[in-house]
Amino acid sequence: MSLASFFSPVDLSKLSYKHDDYISNMATSVTIHQGVFPDLANNSYDIALIGVLEDRHSIRNKGTALAPDAFRKKFYQLNQGSHLTRIVDLGNIKAGHKLSDTYVALKLILVELITLNITPVIIGGGQDLTYAQYMAYEDLEQRVDLLVVDSRLDMGENPEGTIETTSTSYLNKIFLHEPNYLFNFSNLGYQTYFVHQDHLKVLDKLYFDAHRLGSFYGKINLAEPIIRNANMISFDISAVRSSDACGNAGASPNGFYGEEACGICRYAGMNDKLSSIGFYEFNPLCDHQDQTAALLAQMVWYFIDGFYNRKHDIPLQPKSQYITYRTSLKDGSQELVFIKSKKTDRWWMQVPYPRGKSQNERFHLVPCLYEDYQTAISGEMPDLWWRTHQKLS
């Protein structure tokens, strides 16, 4: 089936702009599906914008199906920047007769795009669409490191105890899905008063990571290694404080600042591993003077800027571009190995596979901070090393 059958074209006349305002902006540098579906097989595109007209399971936030065109109205007013971009706007995925039809459509589209080495950027819908985003990797038979930027942990259940795929329960569907392709899950920016302590215990038991919002105030650079480890990202716009992004029915006074959200998106774009990203839960019905639409447009702009500033910083390729550091724990029980890039000053840890767990590799490389190396040279075990080792066991 052709991907064109899943999409409705973009109607630029509904975006309420004057053509002259867009002469030198993103609208002129993006191939926009307005009638003739773009040819994706000729290696002309790096990034594909996808709108999703779906909000049936966006709990207490109906209106997210309106997000794609509200986003476009602001995005296409932005200047391109200094890079020659190869971006296509495929239009909007039509809502299926059933919600599951929308999930299947999104999954099939992502599989096709990722196979073509095109990075999908999903705009609109509830965060339950993260499940469909994840399911694409099952079809690709690819192990997944999932990062969710969210003030909450969406691990809820309905009153009967059965798990639904909703914006507040989709993580359970991912964690319990078989076959399991999820290697690591990380949350960025949870706020403790929104999170059930039992859910944190579950993540800890699974050796998954949850990082409090307060850990990043004034130090958003600490998020970079966490983001660098992700294959796919799901960004809930309610993770941004309501003063900067009011376009969500559950917007909170606390959250990431707008510039921090843009920084996260730029780090995401620079991640060589990342192959899909979704921006969910933006509700134009709650937006004031299109402020959230403008911020989301800028966040995607920063993602694109990061994408075209990728360093292709793959550890040990070639070895001459990296420095290896070795140290041992105080009791001498374990040697710890760190890799530093001469080009970017970024760090990785080598975590050895337990005997018999991998036939092709001796160790797993996990992005880390210089502070993890400092912990190691003091003779202590970095928590990130230990948690990664447990997941490999």
C-alpha positions in Angstrom: 0.0 0.0 0.0 1.3 3.5 -0.9 2.0 5.8 2.0 0.0 8.4 0.1 -3.2 6.6 1.0 -2.7 7.4 4.7 -2.3 11.2 4.3 -4.4 14.2 3.6 -2.5 17.0 2.0 -1.6 20.3 3.7 -4.1 23.1 2.9 -1.9 26.2 3.2 -5.0 28.4 2.7 -6.2 27.4 6.1 -3.1 28.6 7.8 -4.2 32.3 7.5 -0.9 33.9 6.3 0.1 36.2 3.6 2.3 34.5 1.0 4.8 37.4 1.0 5.5 36.6 4.7 6.9 33.2 3.7 9.1 34.1 0.7 12.4 33.4 2.5 11.2 31.1 5.3 10.7 27.5 6.1 7.7 27.3 3.7 10.0 27.7 0.8 12.6 25.2 1.9 10.3 22.3 2.8 8.6 20.1 0.2 5.0 20.3 1.3 2.4 17.7 0.2 -0.4 19.8 -1.2 -1.8 17.4 -3.8 1.0 15.3 -5.4 2.5 13.0 -2.8 6.3 13.4 -2.7 8.6 10.7 -4.0 10.4 9.4 -0.9 12.5 6.7 -2.6 14.9 9.0 -4.4 17.1 9.9 -1.4 16.0 13.5 -1.4 14.9 13.9 2.2 16.4 13.6 5.7 13.4 14.6 7.8 9.7 14.0 7.4 7.1 16.1 9.2 3.9 14.1 10.0 0.7 15.5 11.5 -1.7 13.1 13.3 -5.4 14.1 13.5 -6.2 11.9 16.5 -7.2 12.7 20.1 -9.6 9.9 21.1 -7.4 8.6 23.9 -5.8 11.9 24.9 -7.2 11.8 28.5 -8.7 15.1 29.7 -7.0 17.0 26.8 -9.3 16.7 23.8 -8.2 19.0 21.0 -4.8 17.6 20.3 -6.0 16.5 16.8 -5.9 20.2 15.9 -2.2 20.5 16.7 -0.6 19.9 13.3 -2.0 22.9 11.4 -1.6 25.2 14.5 2.0 24.1 14.5 2.5 24.7 10.8 1.1 28.2 11.0 4.0 29.2 13.2 6.6 26.9 11.9 6.4 28.1 8.3 7.0 31.7 9.4 10.5 30.8 10.8 13.7 31.4 8.8 15.5 28.3 7.6 18.8 29.0 9.3 22.3 28.4 7.9 21.9 24.8 6.7 20.7 23.4 3.4 17.8 21.3 4.6 16.1 18.4 3.0 12.7 18.2 4.7 9.3 17.0 3.5 5.9 17.7 5.1 3.8 14.6 4.3 0.6 16.1 5.6 -1.8 14.7 8.2 -2.5 11.1 8.9 -6.3 10.6 8.7 -7.9 9.4 11.9 -8.8 5.7 11.4 -12.3 4.3 11.8 -11.0 2.9 15.1 -8.2 4.2 17.2 -6.2 1.0 16.5 -6.4 1.9 12.8 -4.6 5.1 13.5 -1.9 3.2 15.4 -1.4 0.8 12.6 -1.1 3.6 10.0 1.4 5.5 12.1 3.5 2.3 12.7 3.6 1.4 9.0 4.5 4.9 8.0 7.4 5.0 10.5 8.7 1.6 9.5 8.8 2.8 5.8 10.5 6.1 6.7 13.1 4.7 9.0 13.9 2.0 6.5 14.5 4.8 3.9 16.8 6.6 6.5 14.3 9.4 6.9 13.8 10.7 10.4 10.1 11.1 11.2 9.0 14.1 13.3 5.4 13.4 14.6 3.2 16.4 15.5 -0.1 16.2 17.2 -2.3 13.7 19.0 -2.2 12.3 22.5 0.9 10.7 24.0 -0.7 7.3 23.6 0.7 7.5 20.0 4.1 6.8 21.6 2.9 3.1 21.7 2.5 3.1 17.9 5.8 4.9 17.5 7.4 2.1 19.6 5.7 -0.7 17.6 7.5 0.4 14.5 10.7 -0.8 16.0 9.2 -4.2 16.6 8.6 -4.5 12.9 12.2 -3.4 12.3 13.4 -5.9 14.9 15.5 -3.2 16.5 16.4 -2.9 20.1 15.0 0.4 21.5 16.2 3.0 24.0 13.2 5.1 24.7 13.3 8.6 26.2 10.1 10.3 27.4 10.1 14.0 28.3 7.2 14.3 30.7 6.2 15.7 34.1 4.4 12.4 34.8 4.9 8.7 34.5 2.0 7.4 32.3 1.6 4.0 33.9 -2.0 4.2 35.0 -4.7 1.5 34.8 -8.5 1.7 34.4 -10.8 0.8 37.3 -11.2 -2.8 36.1 -7.5 -3.3 36.3 -7.1 -3.9 32.6 -4.4 -1.9 30.8 -5.6 0.5 28.0 -3.5 2.3 25.5 -4.2 5.9 26.6 -2.1 9.0 27.1 -2.0 8.1 30.8 -1.3 4.3 30.5 0.7 3.7 27.3 4.0 3.0 29.2 2.4 -0.2 30.7 1.6 -1.4 27.1 5.2 -0.8 26.1 6.8 -2.4 29.2 4.6 -5.5 29.0 4.7 -5.9 25.2 6.0 -9.2 23.9 8.3 -9.7 22.2 10.3 -7.2 24.2 12.5 -4.9 22.2 12.9 -2.3 24.9 16.4 -2.1 26.3 16.2 1.1 28.3 13.6 3.6 29.3 14.4 7.1 30.6 12.1 9.8 31.8 13.3 13.4 31.7 11.7 16.0 33.9 9.2 14.2 36.2 7.7 16.2 39.0 7.4 14.2 42.2 4.0 15.4 43.3 2.6 14.1 40.0 4.2 10.6 40.3 3.0 7.6 42.3 5.9 6.2 44.4 5.0 2.7 43.4 5.7 3.6 39.8 9.2 4.9 40.7 9.8 1.5 42.4 8.8 -0.3 39.3 11.2 1.7 37.2 14.0 1.0 39.8 13.2 -2.7 39.7 13.6 -2.7 36.0 16.8 -0.6 36.2 15.1 2.1 34.2 15.9 5.8 34.8 13.7 8.7 36.0 15.2 12.1 36.3 13.5 14.8 38.4 12.9 18.2 36.9 14.9 20.0 39.6 18.0 18.1 38.5 18.2 20.2 35.4 17.5 23.8 36.6 20.3 25.9 35.3 22.1 22.7 34.1 20.3 21.5 31.0 23.6 20.2 29.7 23.2 17.3 32.2 20.4 16.0 30.0 22.7 15.6 26.9 24.0 12.0 27.6 20.6 10.8 28.6 19.2 12.2 25.3 22.2 10.8 23.3 21.3 7.3 24.4 17.8 7.3 22.9 16.7 5.7 19.6 13.2 7.3 19.9 11.9 10.3 21.9 8.3 11.2 23.0 7.9 14.8 24.2 4.8 15.7 26.2 4.3 19.5 25.8 2.9 19.6 29.4 6.5 19.0 30.5 7.0 22.7 29.8 5.7 25.2 32.4 2.4 26.8 31.7 3.8 30.3 31.5 5.8 29.2 28.4 3.3 26.6 27.0 -0.3 27.0 28.1 -1.6 24.9 25.2 -2.4 21.8 27.3 -5.4 21.2 29.6 -3.1 19.8 32.3 -0.5 22.6 32.0 1.4 23.1 35.3 3.1 26.2 36.8 6.3 24.2 37.0 8.2 22.5 34.2 11.0 23.2 31.7 11.4 26.7 30.5 10.9 27.3 26.8 14.6 27.7 26.2 15.4 24.5 28.0 12.8 22.7 25.9 14.6 24.0 22.8 17.9 22.9 24.2 16.6 19.4 24.8 15.3 19.3 21.2 18.7 20.5 19.8 20.4 17.7 21.8 17.9 15.3 20.3 18.6 16.4 16.8 22.4 16.0 17.4 21.9 12.4 18.6 23.3 10.1 15.9 21.2 7.2 17.2 17.9 8.9 17.1 15.5 7.7 14.4 12.2 9.1 15.4 10.7 11.8 17.6 7.1 12.7 18.5 5.7 15.9 20.0 2.4 15.1 21.7 -0.4 16.6 23.9 -0.4 20.1 22.3 -3.9 21.4 22.5 -4.6 24.6 20.5 -8.0 24.9 22.2 -6.1 25.8 25.4 -3.5 28.0 23.7 -3.3 31.7 24.4 -2.3 33.9 21.4 -0.7 30.8 19.7 2.1 31.0 22.3 2.5 27.2 22.6 2.2 26.8 18.8 5.1 29.3 18.5 7.2 27.4 21.1 6.6 24.0 19.5 7.6 25.5 16.1 10.8 26.7 17.6 11.4 23.4 19.4 11.2 21.6 16.0 13.4 24.3 14.4 16.0 23.5 17.1 15.7 19.8 16.5 16.4 20.4 12.8 19.3 22.7 13.6 20.7 19.9 15.8 20.2 17.3 13.1 22.2 19.3 10.6 24.9 19.8 13.2 25.4 16.1 13.9 29.0 15.2 14.6 28.8 11.5 13.6 30.6 10.9 16.8 30.7 7.1 16.9 33.1 5.9 19.6 36.3 4.3 18.4 35.7 5.0 14.7 38.5 5.8 14.0 40.4 5.1 17.2 42.7 8.0 16.7 39.9 10.4 17.4 39.2 9.1 20.9 41.1 8.8 24.2 40.7 5.8 26.4 40.9 6.2 30.2 41.1 3.2 32.6 40.6 3.2 36.4 39.7 0.7 39.1 37.4 0.5 42.1 39.0 0.9 45.5 38.8 -2.8 46.2 40.3 -3.6 42.8 37.3 -5.8 41.9 36.5 -4.1 38.6 38.3 -2.1 35.9 36.3 0.8 34.5 36.9 2.0 31.0 35.9 5.4 29.6 36.1 6.9 26.1 36.4 10.6 25.3 35.9 12.1 21.9 38.7 14.5 20.9 36.3 16.2 18.5 33.4 16.9 20.9 34.7 16.2 24.4 31.7 13.8 24.9 32.2 10.8 27.1 31.1 7.1 27.1 31.5 4.2 29.5 32.3 0.7 28.5 30.1 -1.8 30.3 31.2 -5.4 29.6 28.6 -8.0 28.6 28.3 -10.9 31.1 29.9 -14.1 29.7 27.7 -15.7 27.1 25.3 -12.8 26.7 26.7 -11.4 23.5 28.4 -13.4 20.7 29.5 -10.3 18.7 30.4 -7.7 21.3 32.5 -7.7 24.5 31.1 -4.5 25.9 28.2 -2.0 25.6 28.9 1.7 25.2 26.7 4.0 27.2 26.9 7.9 27.0 27.9 9.5 30.3 29.2 12.7 31.9 32.7 13.7 32.9 31.3 13.6 36.5 30.9 9.8 36.0 34.5 9.5 35.2 35.4 11.6 38.3 33.3 9.2 40.4 35.2 6.3 39.0 38.7 7.7 39.5 37.7 8.3 43.2 37.3 4.5 43.4 33.5 4.5 43.5 31.1 2.7 41.1 29.1 5.2 39.0 25.4 4.4 39.3 24.9 4.5 35.6 27.5 1.7 35.1 25.9 -0.5 37.7 22.4 -0.1 36.3 23.5 -0.7 32.7 25.4 -3.8 33.8 22.2 -5.2 35.5 20.2 -4.7 32.3 22.9 -6.6 30.3 22.8 -9.5 32.7 
